[in-house]
C-alpha cells in the first residue's frame, strides 16, 4: 500500500472516530437534559410557589478543536412545526376572582361529583371523591360554580420522568390561585403510597404542605411522585383527549417560570361540577 493511500485511510478513520465521539457527546447531553427536565418537572409541580429555571452548560470546545477545518460540518436537522390539534378558545377571559377563605363545606361527601372540562381539545370527564378529599372537592364545586376555571389555560405538560397535564391557573404562569389555600387530604391513599401516581389520577398541585389552591394535574401515564399531592379523583372519560395533547409534546422550559407549556392550545372553555348520577 502506498503511503498516500495509507494516509488517506488514516484520515478517513480519524474522521469517523471524531464523528462517533461527537455523536456520543450529543447522546450524553440529551440524557442529561432528560434527567434534569424530570427533576425540574417535580420541582415546578407547584401552584404559586418558587419558580425554577433550568440552565444547561454544554462544552463543545474539545470536539471543535478536534474537528478538521476542511471537513464539512453536520447540519442540525430542521424541526417541523408542531401541528396544533386543538381548536381556538371560546371568547372570554378568566375572571381572576379572589377569596379570603375557602368556601363553606356544602358538598355531599357521600356522593361522587362529576367534573366536566369542556376544553379546546375535547371534553374530559373527572369523577371526584368527596369522601376521600371533602375540602378539595368542595372547593372545585365552588370554583366551577363561580366560573373561575372558565377560559383558563392548561399551562404545563411534562413528558419526561412524570407525565401530567397541569391546569387551573387563570394567570397561565403556574403561580396563580383563588386567594385561599387548602390542606392536604388523602395522602395515605394506597394507590399512591408506593410513590407512583397511576395513569388516570386527578391530583392537586402545591408549593409545599397544605398549600393547595386551584391548580390540579391529570396523570396520563404512570408517574413517579412522592405522596405529597392530594389525589381526589379519576379521569373517567376523555383519556384520548389527554393522549392527543401529550402527543403534540411540550415547549422548552420557560427561563422565568420553568413551565413546559403544551404545544397544543389547551384551554378550559367551561368547567362544571355536579353530583354523579
C-alpha positions, 0 to 999 in steps of 0.5 A: 500500500502506498503511503498516500493511500495509507494516509488517506485511510488514516484520515478517513478513520480519524474522521469517523472516530471524531464523528462517533465521539461527537455523536456520543457527546450529543447522546450524553447531553440529551440524557442529561437534559432528560434527567434534569427536565424530570427533576425540574418537572417535580420541582415546578409541580407547584401552584404559586410557589418558587419558580425554577429555571433550568440552565444547561452548560454544554462544552463543545470546545474539545470536539471543535478543536478536534474537528478538521477545518476542511471537513464539512460540518453536520447540519442540525436537522430542521424541526417541523412545526408542531401541528396544533390539534386543538381548536381556538378558545371560546371568547372570554377571559378568566375572571381572576376572582379572589377569596379570603377563605375557602368556601363553606363545606356544602358538598355531599361527601357521600356522593361522587361529583362529576367534573366536566372540562369542556376544553379546546381539545375535547371534553374530559370527564373527572369523577371526584371523591368527596369522601376521600378529599371533602375540602378539595372537592368542595372547593372545585364545586365552588370554583366551577360554580363561580366560573373561575376555571372558565377560559383558563389555560392548561399551562404545563405538560411534562413528558419526561420522568412524570407525565401530567397535564397541569391546569387551573391557573387563570394567570397561565404562569403556574403561580396563580390561585383563588386567594385561599389555600387548602390542606392536604387530604388523602395522602395515605391513599394506597394507590399512591403510597408506593410513590407512583401516581397511576395513569388516570389520577386527578391530583392537586398541585402545591408549593409545599404542605397544605398549600393547595389552591386551584391548580390540579394535574391529570396523570396520563401515564404512570408517574413517579411522585412522592405522596405529597399531592392530594389525589381526589379523583379519576379521569373517567372519560376523555383519556384520548383527549389527554393522549392527543395533547401529550402527543403534540409534546411540550415547549422548552422550559420557560427561563422565568417560570420553568413551565413546559407549556403544551404545544397544543392550545389547551384551554378550559372553555367551561368547567362544571361540577355536579353530583354523579348520577 
